[in-house]
Amino acid sequence: MVTASHIEPASLAIKLFLDLTLAAVVFRCSRKVSVLPKVTPRMTEAGRDTDADISIRNLLTVYNINQPDKKITFYNTWAKRYEKDLAVINYQAHVFAAEVLDPVFPKERDNALVLDVACGTGGVAEQLKKLGFKNFHGIDGSEGMLKVAESKGLYQSLKKFLIVPGEQLPAPSDTYDLVIVVGALSYGLLSLDVLPELLRVAKPGAFICLSTKDEMGREYMQQLLVCMDELESKGLWIKVVKKKIDHWQKIVLPTELSSEYISGLVAIYRKSD
């Protein structure tokens, strides 16, 4: 975090108020999330797996892992198949986020600095590049995912960092023009107390883009909405747009891929000046 050797008393009072407000929101939000129900991985006969079978089994496996260290280990081995497996369920969260962001973000984007939190294999940066963004920093806990992201040549900085409750993001305060989280706001990934950290690293007036899905993690989504509203009521950010997406991704059942879709949400805020 950026520090200063001298702070005026009024500035110190404002900083103390914001710190206490963020701490209160973190405490309330972190108490509300329950545990994701377990699912049974799909089993197929030896030697008869189709490529789609492997994809579904991988997706069910990652849904089933709750321990952070085991999840990271799986992501490391899964990285090379990650995008291929997500295509099976028609996962397009990164596309939806870019589509919602495009009309509300200023058109001058050459110098905008983007922090891609839980960047994975870099799908978000690929979409934002099409919209004129050029400067990307990425954070992710999986070395395997970061290697794939690095191979795309879009990020000027990539950091391996496991985001856990109570830990600051490895980024300075008031730095980024856009902070974006796509695909990681769900059970077993990011806890809700990451929201104040997204605010901390964003510049005053910067945009913060969030996405989440509505499935077995319905309670997570509802508590995320509560926390977002609390931050808005405290005057820490201002809602720009919230958009529900009906066809977020196909539902993965324990034995097959459903033709039905779950819904999702993209929300964009601006940090208060």
C-alpha positions as a printed NumPy array, in Angstrom:
array([[  0.   ,   0.   ,   0.   ],
       [  1.26 ,   3.485,  -0.826],
       [  2.228,   5.418,   2.303],
       [  3.213,   8.996,   3.002],
       [  5.581,  10.416,   5.581],
       [  3.248,  13.316,   6.34 ],
       [ -0.589,  13.294,   6.405],
       [ -2.717,  16.295,   7.298],
       [ -5.061,  15.705,  10.304],
       [ -8.203,  16.036,   8.177],
       [ -6.871,  13.514,   5.646],
       [ -5.946,  11.164,   8.468],
       [ -9.466,  11.388,   9.877],
       [-10.99 ,  10.617,   6.465],
       [ -8.622,   7.687,   5.953],
       [ -9.474,   6.301,   9.417],
       [-13.21 ,   6.575,   8.661],
       [-12.832,   4.727,   5.343],
       [-10.679,   2.023,   6.917],
       [-13.247,   1.431,   9.687],
       [-16.104,   1.408,   7.168],
       [-14.367,  -1.145,   4.941],
       [-13.52 ,  -3.295,   7.958],
       [-17.171,  -3.334,   9.032],
       [-18.333,  -4.386,   5.561],
       [-15.669,  -7.112,   5.424],
       [-16.778,  -8.485,   8.792],
       [-20.447,  -8.616,   7.831],
       [-19.852, -10.074,   4.382],
       [-17.37 , -12.735,   5.482],
       [-19.857, -14.143,   8.011],
       [-22.595, -14.773,   5.455],
       [-21.197, -17.301,   2.995],
       [-22.039, -20.951,   3.504],
       [-20.515, -24.068,   1.981],
       [-21.154, -25.237,  -1.567],
       [-23.023, -28.56 ,  -1.694],
       [-20.852, -31.379,  -2.946],
       [-21.484, -33.071,  -6.27 ],
       [-20.389, -36.495,  -7.413],
       [-17.857, -36.549, -10.264],
       [-19.055, -38.212, -13.459],
       [-17.714, -41.736, -13.912],
       [-17.276, -43.323, -17.333],
       [-16.13 , -46.716, -18.461],
       [-12.373, -47.107, -18.928],
       [-11.299, -46.493, -22.502],
       [-14.649, -45.032, -23.558],
       [-14.345, -41.41 , -22.503],
       [-15.175, -38.882, -25.179],
       [-13.532, -35.49 , -25.122],
       [-16.769, -34.055, -23.754],
       [-16.74 , -36.701, -20.985],
       [-13.287, -35.55 , -19.92 ],
       [-14.411, -31.918, -19.94 ],
       [-17.452, -32.632, -17.798],
       [-15.419, -34.701, -15.361],
       [-12.876, -31.898, -15.029],
       [-15.609, -29.35 , -14.355],
       [-17.269, -31.55 , -11.739],
       [-13.905, -32.167, -10.107],
       [-13.131, -28.478,  -9.694],
       [-16.634, -27.815,  -8.327],
       [-16.001, -30.523,  -5.738],
       [-12.725, -29.154,  -4.37 ],
       [-13.035, -26.777,  -1.429],
       [ -9.459, -26.682,  -0.054],
       [ -7.496, -23.805,  -1.661],
       [ -4.221, -25.739,  -1.967],
       [ -5.912, -28.712,  -3.647],
       [ -7.872, -26.425,  -5.955],
       [ -4.667, -24.668,  -7.047],
       [ -2.996, -28.025,  -7.688],
       [ -5.895, -29.028,  -9.916],
       [ -5.888, -25.712, -11.776],
       [ -2.165, -26.154, -12.467],
       [ -2.799, -29.486, -14.182],
       [ -6.023, -28.299, -15.826],
       [ -4.653, -25.073, -17.355],
       [ -3.956, -26.449, -20.837],
       [ -7.49 , -27.868, -21.165],
       [ -9.237, -25.072, -19.261],
       [-10.565, -23.041, -22.174],
       [-11.474, -26.15 , -24.153],
       [-13.472, -27.565, -21.235],
       [-15.302, -24.28 , -20.614],
       [-16.297, -24.154, -24.278],
       [-18.248, -27.397, -23.752],
       [-20.621, -25.578, -21.378],
       [-20.679, -22.477, -23.612],
       [-19.064, -20.403, -20.863],
       [-18.739, -16.797, -22.02 ],
       [-18.514, -14.714, -18.842],
       [-15.503, -12.816, -20.196],
       [-17.464, -11.934, -23.342],
       [-20.507, -10.77 , -21.37 ],
       [-18.364,  -8.632, -19.06 ],
       [-16.712,  -6.911, -22.022],
       [-20.063,  -6.3  , -23.726],
       [-21.526,  -4.646, -20.617],
       [-18.375,  -2.604, -19.955],
       [-17.869,  -1.269, -23.489],
       [-20.689,   1.317, -23.657],
       [-20.005,   2.811, -20.191],
       [-16.195,   3.054, -20.156],
       [-14.646,   6.175, -21.748],
       [-13.533,   5.647, -25.343],
       [ -9.958,   6.825, -24.714],
       [ -8.462,   3.524, -23.571],
       [ -4.874,   3.52 , -24.821],
       [ -3.461,   4.549, -21.443],
       [ -6.03 ,   2.881, -19.183],
       [ -4.368,   0.472, -16.744],
       [ -6.355,  -2.71 , -16.056],
       [ -5.987,  -5.067, -13.092],
       [ -7.364,  -8.508, -13.972],
       [ -7.971, -10.249, -10.626],
       [ -7.957, -14.073, -10.805],
       [ -6.977, -13.67 , -14.452],
       [ -6.782, -17.382, -15.245],
       [ -5.613, -18.028, -18.799],
       [ -6.187, -14.453, -19.951],
       [ -9.61 , -14.64 , -21.567],
       [-10.615, -11.272, -20.124],
       [ -7.571,  -9.481, -21.554],
       [ -8.278, -11.022, -24.966],
       [-11.771,  -9.537, -24.958],
       [-10.717,  -6.14 , -23.609],
       [ -7.968,  -5.86 , -26.219],
       [-10.685,  -5.944, -28.879],
       [-12.219,  -2.903, -27.174],
       [ -9.014,  -0.863, -27.299],
       [ -7.454,  -1.654, -23.921],
       [ -3.704,  -2.248, -24.067],
       [ -2.265,  -2.232, -20.534],
       [ -2.926,  -5.287, -18.373],
       [ -1.716,  -6.532, -15.001],
       [ -2.886,  -9.969, -13.894],
       [ -3.06 , -11.808, -10.57 ],
       [ -3.786, -15.506, -10.146],
       [ -2.929, -18.263,  -7.682],
       [ -2.183, -20.9  , -10.327],
       [  1.219, -21.006, -11.98 ],
       [ -0.18 , -23.2  , -14.744],
       [ -2.896, -20.695, -15.575],
       [ -0.412, -17.813, -15.515],
       [  1.844, -19.617, -17.988],
       [ -1.014, -19.869, -20.468],
       [ -1.895, -16.206, -19.897],
       [  1.744, -15.196, -20.405],
       [  1.908, -17.056, -23.714],
       [ -0.735, -14.709, -25.149],
       [  1.583, -11.71 , -24.816],
       [ -1.082,  -9.32 , -23.526],
       [  0.009,  -8.698, -19.929],
       [  2.82 ,  -6.368, -18.933],
       [  2.782,  -7.865, -15.42 ],
       [  1.611, -11.233, -14.08 ],
       [  1.86 , -12.148, -10.405],
       [  1.315, -15.498,  -8.74 ],
       [ -0.722, -14.761,  -5.63 ],
       [ -3.329, -16.827,  -3.787],
       [ -6.106, -14.447,  -2.78 ],
       [ -7.285, -15.366,   0.71 ],
       [ -9.388, -13.507,   3.308],
       [ -7.478, -10.882,   5.239],
       [ -4.66 , -10.532,   2.718],
       [ -4.079,  -7.404,   0.661],
       [ -3.81 ,  -7.75 ,  -3.086],
       [ -0.198,  -7.374,  -4.277],
       [ -0.897,  -3.986,  -5.821],
       [ -0.541,  -0.378,  -4.656],
       [ -3.51 ,   1.773,  -3.688],
       [ -5.221,   4.164,  -6.118],
       [ -3.461,   2.743,  -9.19 ],
       [ -5.858,   1.189, -11.723],
       [ -8.384,   2.705, -14.132],
       [-10.268,  -0.591, -14.344],
       [-10.327,  -3.473, -11.866],
       [-12.109,  -6.548, -13.189],
       [-13.037,  -9.931, -11.713],
       [-14.646, -12.454, -14.049],
       [-15.454, -16.042, -13.083],
       [-13.924, -16.023,  -9.589],
       [-16.735, -14.574,  -7.469],
       [-18.256, -17.906,  -6.475],
       [-18.066, -20.595,  -3.806],
       [-14.627, -22.049,  -3.283],
       [-12.84 , -19.186,  -5.063],
       [-12.892, -15.574,  -3.829],
       [-14.46 , -14.626,  -0.523],
       [-16.624, -11.53 ,  -0.396],
       [-14.087,  -9.558,   1.609],
       [-12.102,  -9.064,  -1.607],
       [-14.486,  -6.229,  -2.544],
       [-12.851,  -3.533,  -0.373],
       [ -9.472,  -4.571,  -1.777],
       [-10.758,  -3.967,  -5.294],
       [-11.726,  -0.49 ,  -4.164],
       [ -8.37 ,   0.127,  -2.539],
       [ -6.313,  -0.524,  -5.667],
       [ -8.668,   1.389,  -7.987],
       [ -8.077,   5.07 ,  -8.686],
       [-10.726,   7.532,  -7.521],
       [-13.336,   7.516, -10.281],
       [-12.077,   4.191, -11.684],
       [-14.368,   1.43 , -12.897],
       [-14.801,  -1.908, -11.111],
       [-16.374,  -4.73 , -13.117],
       [-17.676,  -7.863, -11.375],
       [-19.384, -11.004, -12.597],
       [-21.006, -13.945, -10.864],
       [-23.257, -16.879, -11.722],
       [-26.503, -18.038, -10.156],
       [-26.588, -21.792,  -9.595],
       [-25.94 , -23.929,  -6.51 ],
       [-24.149, -20.849,  -5.235],
       [-27.394, -18.842,  -5.231],
       [-26.772, -17.754,  -1.633],
       [-23.301, -16.541,  -2.575],
       [-24.777, -14.399,  -5.337],
       [-27.396, -12.939,  -3.018],
       [-24.817, -12.126,  -0.344],
       [-22.575, -10.571,  -2.992],
       [-25.445,  -8.285,  -3.969],
       [-25.943,  -7.334,  -0.315],
       [-22.259,  -6.465,   0.089],
       [-22.228,  -4.428,  -3.123],
       [-25.26 ,  -2.485,  -1.907],
       [-23.602,  -1.863,   1.468],
       [-20.522,  -0.372,  -0.173],
       [-22.774,   1.828,  -2.289],
       [-24.801,   2.977,   0.724],
       [-21.524,   3.958,   2.44 ],
       [-20.67 ,   6.145,  -0.515],
       [-17.56 ,   4.139,  -1.433],
       [-18.658,   3.396,  -4.989],
       [-21.484,   4.31 ,  -7.367],
       [-23.425,   1.779,  -9.43 ],
       [-23.083,   2.287, -13.177],
       [-24.989,  -0.746, -14.443],
       [-26.168,  -4.201, -13.392],
       [-27.199,  -6.622, -16.109],
       [-28.654, -10.083, -15.73 ],
       [-27.53 , -12.611, -18.357],
       [-30.033, -15.436, -18.831],
       [-27.785, -17.842, -20.761],
       [-24.61 , -17.654, -18.684],
       [-23.489, -21.263, -19.125],
       [-24.942, -24.733, -19.488],
       [-25.704, -26.708, -16.338],
       [-23.33 , -29.588, -15.597],
       [-25.15 , -32.524, -14.021],
       [-23.432, -35.439, -12.233],
       [-24.117, -37.738, -15.195],
       [-24.458, -35.468, -18.211],
       [-24.388, -31.977, -19.663],
       [-27.792, -30.327, -19.514],
       [-29.207, -28.333, -22.417],
       [-30.516, -25.797, -19.883],
       [-28.613, -22.71 , -18.787],
       [-27.993, -20.958, -15.502],
       [-28.148, -17.179, -15.354],
       [-25.453, -14.76 , -14.306],
       [-24.814, -11.123, -13.554],
       [-22.396,  -8.399, -14.618],
       [-22.182,  -5.355, -12.331],
       [-20.094,  -2.24 , -12.931],
       [-19.318,   0.437, -10.348],
       [-17.216,   3.593, -10.176],
       [-15.082,   4.288,  -7.142],
       [-16.108,   7.5  ,  -5.443],
       [-13.761,  10.458,  -5.843]])
